[in-house]
Amino acid sequence: MNSSFPKWYYSTSFFLWLLSIILVDDFGIGFVGLCTVLTLWQASRLVTKPNMLSIRFINLVTLLGAIATASLIGLKNSVNVFVALMLVASLLKQIHATQARQFTQICILNFFTYPCLFLFTQSIFAAFLVLILLAVNLAIMLNLEQNLRFKSALKVSAKGLVLVLPVATLLVVFLPKLPAFWQLPAPQNQAKTGLSENVDPFNIANLSQSSDLVFRASFENTQQTGPFYWRAIIHDEFDGRQWKVSEYQGTNIRALPNEATGKATIIAQPSQLPWLYGLAYSYSRSAKLNSNVFGTVYLKKLSAKPVEYQIDFTDFEPQDSLRPWYYRRNTALPDGINQQARQLARDWDSQSTTTSQFIELMQRYFLQNGFVYTLTPTTTQSDDRIDDFLFNSFNGFCGHYASAAAFLLRSADIPARLVSGYLGGEKNDNQGYYSIYQYDAHAWVEYFTPGVGWQRLDPTAWIAPERMTGSLSQLEQLSSEFKSGLGYSLIGLSNWQSINWLRLQLEELDYQWTRVVINFDKEKQGALFKEWFGSSGQLWAGIFSLFMLLLVSIALFYLSKRFTQHKRPIELVYYNAIVSDFKEQLSGTTAKQHIAELSKLFPELEVSLWQFYQLIEKSQYQQKPLTKFELSELKMLYKSIKRKARK
């Protein structure tokens, strides 16, 4: 390996490895292991300085790396495979690099590789990281092409990136939001938001182990109070193990209600499912969404970035009855399972004359038999899971209680369905919005009463009423159990006041970035133009943007000339200052010839002059940066030579 290049040229390997760590959820631990092996190989070569690798060997390793990458990630997700191959290609190229031309090729490739992070996350933290990586990458190129020292090159690259930010801002704000020529494929990995169309409620407790953000919500009426039941998916078919999504989940409502009791703005994170979140009976007038017959909303087309939308919500309308086929659908149960639960429901049915009385008997049973709310319930593989829960284990998560309640209601011929969504949310007191995380996933029941219609029933509220407000992370009774399931995360360390404060500040910063920058779409642009320029906002915005772009371009031209007038290396400045005083007496054409002639003119300075030349030779001809001690020595020699030469 050529040791004439500075070690920081090889920092690319570390940066690429860091990107693989950040994308571990998308690429998998196997791919991270592959990148780690390549990075360690690079590090070992820097330490041991082995012989240059042959082209044949590098080609073989490249082929094996491509095969391993495709095997670890899979060929179905084309975006992931493409980015992963770019990472591996850059790492392998870095290992093979021994010439300036090869390092230049790596830098050019990195200008495309680093921004690929935005394909997976558009957070403000990702933006800062990419800017830092691009600044270092540009500094390497400046060092290669213009022989600038590291600090000088890094300053120039950082200034250059800062200079283009005003232009980038203008383009984001004023450039017309035209339809995309191409779009990223819809998310193909497992959804990080956790909700599934077919829910085994006895496994929903696993969701408490994830602290991923699902969505944020803010209300038009800031005095809105909970509990907030964020409805997402309706399950109206039970096969004995799973509650399956209703086949009418994607059936649009014919006409939207005229009046709403509340309005909310929601920013949902990308998911592989189209189903979004709303309160009570929700509907949306957004062109990106559909509103279905259950009072929930869903995307017309999956999005690879956060989706911002507005909902109106209102109470369910009273209904006298259900159609016979729909009544049968919501009371149907598979035969031959949970016989004890069926008998218990029949007993309660014989003791009650109304649905309310039936529910009171159910509540009394849960309270009198010592049921416990826990995030780590007893597992069971029995076909009679509900019997096992009601008569043996007596502990469970929301899925246990909701599934058991819906089964008991249906056993008494009371129409019931399971709803999966989220409960509560962590409120940001400064901005007034709520953050809903994956661990806030919840399941509850909706049952039908003639003359009233569909009503919500949450049996979890009987066992853990404190769970109904706020977020699961704020439930003190389950604090240790909850945080132990999260592993290493800021939320898991929120018992430390300083860490929790930092977490909230970072979360608020990310919220503003997502709302103002990431979700700045055509609708927001049009509203901004109208506010600034009136009814003819689009026209005036175009004129204004052209004018501002012209001014900024002129300013950038002069500023770039000023900032790109790079300082010459100090050794050349000193050398030229010495030689310029004796131009008429010097006939040589090289620095070495000039030093030799000066030594003849000033024999007493011969030693100092050749020491001075050795430092110039090391910096300019051997391409080795001078140390601080050598720079100090260079300065002393310069002053000494100038002083004695003048005498």
PyMOL commands that set and color helices and strands:
alter all, ss='L'
color gray80, all
select helices_A, chain A and resi 7-22+24-27+29-48+55-73+78-96+100-119+124-146+150-174+201-209+324-329+339-351+355-368+385-393+398-411+438-440+460-463+465-468+472-474+476-486+497-518+522-563+570-585+591-601+603-621+628-646
alter helices_A, ss='H'
color red, helices_A
select strands_A, chain A and resi 213-219+229-238+243-245+262-268+278-279+281-283+289-291+297-299+307-314+372-373+395-396+416-423+426-427+434-437+441-449+453-457
alter strands_A, ss='S'
color yellow, strands_A
deselect
rebuild
show_as cartoon
